[in-house]
Amino acid sequence: MKMRTIAAALTAAVMTAAMTVTAFAAAVPSGRNLPEFRYTNDAPYMNTILDYVKKTDGQYYDAGDVMIPNYIVLRADESDPQDVKIWGNFWTMNYDLQGDNLFTKNGGEVSGLIHLRKTPAGYEVTGFDKVGDGSTYTPDMNRIFGVDQALMNAFRNLDAVKEQNRADTIRKYVMQNGLNIRTYQDYGWDKVPLF
């Protein structure tokens, strides 16, 4: 009789643990089940820029479970709808979901001036003046961001805001989609709590 009670208690405990694990697994999607990142309540051209950068520079990175950009717009000039100018820093960041942690799979950065045209259907990218690497970096930086000192200073001080913007963007994505993701992490670094 006593053995049956212990066995029943163990069975109940195992079933409770299994249900808890199942509930947790359901709350944390895995693999490609993560929703695609989209900008909401932001400037109407942000998803156009996102799609463009994903197709151009983003094509060189293996896809992760989700791509969450780290875009910092330094200045926007919308005075000419046929040539909307967006100066910024645009990171492609691909993550794999590991439990409740987004682990950085790969990514890369491109900075510059994006040109857009407003159309009845929305916006389209008409050009992208990029800051190059190596010997072209300084001349490109001066040509693109050197139009005035405030813009150049903002570009030079990107490191001060980059990580905070990244955490804010990931947090917004998690909250908008009701996901049970608590941290993100780069290879070799500690997890960064989101909440």
PyMOL commands that set and color helices and strands:
alter all, ss='L'
color gray80, all
select helices_A, chain A and resi 2-27+31-33+46-55+57-60+134-145+149-156+159-176
alter helices_A, ss='H'
color red, helices_A
select strands_A, chain A and resi 66-67+70-77+84-98+101-119+122-130+183-185+192-193
alter strands_A, ss='S'
color yellow, strands_A
deselect
rebuild
show_as cartoon
